[in-house]
């Protein structure tokens, strides 16, 4: 969970810097990529935790 929060903070910071600073649009793109990777990581971790109940 700490990795998720760290990547989320990094994505937000990169996005803010990319929007505010002129000529640093690529940081916004990198922030979005990090955010998407973070959400995929979270989805994989939550998917592994779900276990089917035996019938």
C-alpha positions as CSV (number, residue, x, y, z in Angstrom):
1,X,0.0,0.0,0.0
2,X,2.9,2.3,0.6
3,X,4.1,1.9,-3.0
4,X,0.6,2.8,-4.2
5,X,0.6,6.0,-2.2
6,X,4.1,6.9,-3.2
7,X,3.4,6.5,-6.9
8,X,0.1,8.4,-6.5
9,X,2.0,11.3,-4.9
10,X,4.7,11.3,-7.6
11,X,2.0,11.3,-10.3
12,X,0.2,14.2,-8.8
13,X,3.4,16.2,-8.3
14,X,4.6,15.6,-11.9
15,X,1.2,16.5,-13.2
16,X,1.1,19.8,-11.3
17,X,4.6,20.7,-12.4
18,X,3.8,19.8,-16.0
19,X,0.7,22.0,-16.0
20,X,2.3,25.0,-14.2
21,X,5.7,25.2,-15.9
22,X,6.0,26.3,-19.5
23,X,7.6,23.8,-21.8
24,X,7.3,20.9,-19.4
25,X,4.2,19.2,-20.8
26,X,6.1,16.0,-21.0
27,X,6.1,15.9,-17.1
28,X,2.3,15.9,-17.3
29,X,2.4,13.0,-19.7
30,X,4.8,11.1,-17.4
31,X,2.6,11.8,-14.5
32,X,-0.5,10.4,-16.3
33,X,1.5,7.3,-17.2
34,X,2.7,6.8,-13.6
35,X,-1.0,7.2,-12.5
36,X,-2.2,4.6,-14.9
37,X,0.6,2.2,-13.9
38,X,-0.3,2.8,-10.3
39,X,-4.0,2.0,-10.9
40,X,-3.1,-1.2,-12.8
41,X,-0.8,-2.2,-9.9
42,X,-3.7,-1.6,-7.5
43,X,-6.1,-3.6,-9.6
44,X,-3.7,-6.5,-9.8
45,X,-3.1,-6.5,-6.1
46,X,-6.9,-6.4,-5.3
47,X,-7.6,-9.1,-7.9
48,X,-5.2,-11.5,-6.3
49,X,-6.8,-11.0,-2.9
50,X,-10.2,-12.0,-4.1
51,X,-10.6,-15.7,-3.6
52,X,-13.5,-17.7,-4.7
53,X,-15.4,-19.4,-1.9
54,X,-15.6,-23.2,-2.2
55,X,-19.1,-24.5,-2.9
